Amino acid sequence: MSRIGNAPIDIPQGVTITVDNNIVTVKGPKGELKQELSEGMKVSQEDGVLTIERPSES
């Protein structure tokens, strides 16, 4: 994965992120966005930072 793909994503104030199965939902003052991720992707949210990992580099 590229270095940009490895970078953690800072979550701005007023934005909420939920993960349900493989669907990530982002809600904020400008609206809502839903994105389905591929199987095996790991999403973690901690201290205002979102990290996404894929299962392998191949």
VOPAGU-2260 file (C-alpha; in pm, 1 decimal, decimal comma):
REM VOPAGU-2260
SITE   aa  ch    i         X         Y         Z
SITE  MET   A    0       0,0       0,0       0,0
SITE  SER   A    1     123,1     347,4     -71,8
SITE  ARG   A    2     238,9     567,8     212,3
SITE  ILE   A    3     -72,7     781,4     172,6
SITE  GLY   A    4    -282,8     467,6     214,2
SITE  ASN   A    5    -106,9     394,2     542,7
SITE  ALA   A    6    -161,1     742,3     686,8
SITE  PRO   A    7    -414,0     775,4     970,9
SITE  ILE   A    8    -709,7    1004,5     902,5
SITE  ASP   A    9    -781,7    1282,6    1153,3
SITE  ILE   A   10   -1154,4    1313,8    1224,3
SITE  PRO   A   11   -1266,4    1678,8    1241,0
SITE  GLN   A   12   -1482,5    1803,3    1526,8
SITE  GLY   A   13   -1853,3    1761,5    1453,1
SITE  VAL   A   14   -1799,1    1454,4    1233,3
SITE  THR   A   15   -1908,2    1106,7    1342,2
SITE  ILE   A   16   -1798,0     780,5    1185,4
SITE  THR   A   17   -1971,0     445,8    1230,3
SITE  VAL   A   18   -1871,9     106,4    1094,0
SITE  ASP   A   19   -2139,4    -161,8    1048,5
SITE  ASN   A   20   -2014,2    -482,0     886,0
SITE  ASN   A   21   -1818,1    -345,9     587,3
SITE  ILE   A   22   -2012,0     -19,7     551,2
SITE  VAL   A   23   -1848,8     298,0     681,9
SITE  THR   A   24   -2083,5     592,0     741,4
SITE  VAL   A   25   -1949,6     944,8     786,9
SITE  LYS   A   26   -2190,3    1215,1     910,8
SITE  GLY   A   27   -2105,4    1580,8     942,5
SITE  PRO   A   28   -2241,5    1932,6     901,8
SITE  LYS   A   29   -2235,2    1905,0     520,6
SITE  GLY   A   30   -2420,3    1573,7     496,6
SITE  GLU   A   31   -2368,3    1200,3     506,6
SITE  LEU   A   32   -2148,0     959,6     309,2
SITE  LYS   A   33   -2160,9     578,7     302,5
SITE  GLN   A   34   -1887,9     358,6     155,5
SITE  GLU   A   35   -1873,4     -19,5     138,5
SITE  LEU   A   36   -1526,1    -162,5     197,7
SITE  SER   A   37   -1384,0    -485,6      57,0
SITE  GLU   A   38   -1391,2    -800,1     270,2
SITE  GLY   A   39   -1108,7    -825,4     520,6
SITE  MET   A   40   -1051,9    -451,3     561,9
SITE  LYS   A   41   -1001,0    -351,1     925,9
SITE  VAL   A   42   -1126,7     -11,3    1040,0
SITE  SER   A   43   -1038,9     126,0    1382,1
SITE  GLN   A   44   -1131,9     457,9    1537,1
SITE  GLU   A   45    -941,4     583,9    1839,0
SITE  ASP   A   46    -891,5     930,3    1992,5
SITE  GLY   A   47   -1026,6    1117,2    1689,1
SITE  VAL   A   48    -815,5     922,1    1438,4
SITE  LEU   A   49    -938,4     667,0    1182,4
SITE  THR   A   50    -705,7     387,9    1067,6
SITE  ILE   A   51    -781,9     147,1     782,8
SITE  GLU   A   52    -578,9    -169,6     723,0
SITE  ARG   A   53    -606,2    -425,8     448,3
SITE  PRO   A   54    -541,1    -796,1     511,6
SITE  SER   A   55    -220,6    -826,2     304,1
SITE  GLU   A   56      15,8    -631,9      80,7
SITE  SER   A   57     -41,2    -855,9    -222,8
